[in-house]
Amino acid sequence: MENFKKVRTEDADTEAESPGPFADLAPGAVEMKVKEGSKIRNLLGFAAARMEQPATRTIVFSGCGRAVTKTVTCVEILKRRLAGLHQVTRLRYRSLREVWESRPPPPGCPGPSLSVHKNVPAVSILLSKDALDPGQPGYQPPEPRPEAQTWTQALAPAPPSAPGLKRGPGSPAAEERASKRLQGRGRPDAEGEGAWDGAG
């Protein structure tokens, strides 16, 4: 394949042959197609703005191949921004067709092309403000919204550890151990010479 370059990638399945995993979506549902090169900031900016509108009740994130991880990331971030969203996840395979063309051939020779069919994993995640059937496969209930106190506690410094546990440098226990080591080095030797001055 080093003599070919990929020109485009297209769906091998038509919408009639492979309808989406959520065929009964409401007309006002927002569909987000996540690509490998999509920027999460742009996707979430648009999605959050639409979901904050009272008329928008449902949004679907879809991605395949290398975009699956980015799709899940967008969903998890949006769920933390907007509490109370019900989730349904669908996994499947999509058939893609890659079209490759040969690199510039010698003059007078036609440039061949080829098509490669691939089955790649795909994920579609539906988020809804309205309650969904909890018995359907892939359903996740809304996550409890963290309280402000929880976030404050997470940002606050950790309390001192219990006695007997190891503590980090700079703690009273660590300073006490260092002081004892220095006192041990500073004892006079057998000939009665002075204390250690830190040079050796």
N, C-alpha and C positions, 0 to 999 in steps of 0.2 A: 504493500500500500504506500510505500515511500514515493512512488511515481504518481500518486493521485492526491487530490485535495478535496475535502468535503465541501460541497456547495450549499446544501440545505438539508434540513431534517423536517419531515412532514408526517402527519398521522396516516398510518396505513388503514386504520378502521374509520369508516364514515360514521356520522352521528346516528344513522339509522341502524347500522350493524352493532354499534357499541354506544348505547345511550349512557349518560352520566350516572353515577351511583345514586344520585338523589334526583330521580325523575319527577317527583311530585313537589318541586320547589314552588314557593309562591312567586307571583310575577315580579314583586319588588325585591327579590333576593339579590344580594351582591355576590358576584363570582370573581374571585381573585386567582388569576393564572400565574403561578410562581415559576419563574425560569431560573436557570443556573446563574445567569448574570444579573438577576434582579437585585435591587438594593433594598434591604430590610427596612431602612428608614423611610423610603418612599412608599413601600407597600403598607406599612403600618400607619403612616400619615393619612393616606387615603382611606384605609379601612376604618380607622378610629373615627375619622370625621363622618363617614357614612353611618357607622353604628351609633353615634351619638344622636342622630336624628330619630325622633320618635317613630317616624313612618317605616324605618328600616328595622325589620325584626330578625333577619337571617343573613348570614354571610357564609360563603363556602371558599375555603382555600384548597387549591389543587396543584400538585406538582408531581413530576416523575423523574426517574433517573437520579442525577446528582442534585436535583432541586428538592428531593424529599426532605432532607435535613433542614433546609431553609424554610420549607413549608411548615414543619412542626415548630420551628423556632418562632415564626410569626404568630402562630396560634397561641403558644404559651405566653408570649409577651402581651398579646391582646387580651387574654383571659385575666392577666394581672392588672391591666389598665381598666377593664370594664368587668365588674363583679357580676355574678349571677347568670353567667352564660352556660347553657346546656350544650353538650358536645356529643357528636356522633362521628366516628371514624370509620372509613371504608378503605380497604386495601385491595389492590388488584394489579393486573399486568396490562400494559398498553403496548400495542404493536406500532413501531415506528419504522419509517423507511428513510434511510440516508442515501442521498444522491452524491456520488463522487465523480469527478471529472479528472482526466489525466492532466498532468502539468504540461506546459507548452511543448508539443511534440516537434520533431524535426520538420522543416518546410516540406510541404507536399504530402504529409502523412495525416490522415484524419485522426482527431483526438477521441479515443474511446471513452465511454462513461459506464458506470455500473451502479446498481442499486443494492443496498444491503438492508435486509429486514432484521429488526431486533425487537425482542420482548424485554421491556424494562419495568421494574416495579413502580407503582404509582400509589399515591395516597390522596384522598379527598376527605377534608374535615369540615363538618358543618357546625357552626356555632349559632345558637338561637337564644333570643331573649325569652321566648315562650317555652313552657314545659314540653318535653318530648316523651315518647314512650320509653320508660326505663327498661323494658324487656327486650328491646331490639339490640342486636349485636353491635358492639362498639360504643355503647352509650356510656357517658361519664357525667355525673351530676355536677352542679356548680361547686366551685371551691369556696370555702368560707373566706370572706374578705379579711385580711389581717388588720388589726386595730393599730391606731397610731402609736400606742404605747409599745406594741411589739416591735415596730420599726425603730423607735427610740432606744429600746433595750438592745436591739441588734447593733446599733451604732455606738452604744456606750462602751467604755473600757471594761474588760472582764474583771470580776471581783478577785481579790487575792485568793490563792489556792489554800486548801486546808493544810494544817501543819503536817509535816512529814513528807509532803509531796515535793517533787522537784520544782524549782522556780527558775525563772529566766534570769539572765544577767542583769545586775542592777537592783535585784530584790534584796531585802534584808538578809535572807538566808544565804544568798550567794556571796554577799559582802562579808558575812561572818566567816564563811568557809575560806575566802581569800585571805582574810586577816589571820586566820589560824595558820595557813600555809606560810605566810610571810614571817610569822613569829617562829615557826619551826626552822625556817632557813636562817633566822637571825640568832640562833643559839650559839654561844661561844664553842669553838672546837676544843679538841683535847689539849691544845697548847695555851688556852685561855686568851685567844685573840678577841678583838672587838666584834660587834654585831655586824650582820650583813648589811651593806649599804645600798643594795639594789643594783650594783654594777655587774654582778656576776650571776 
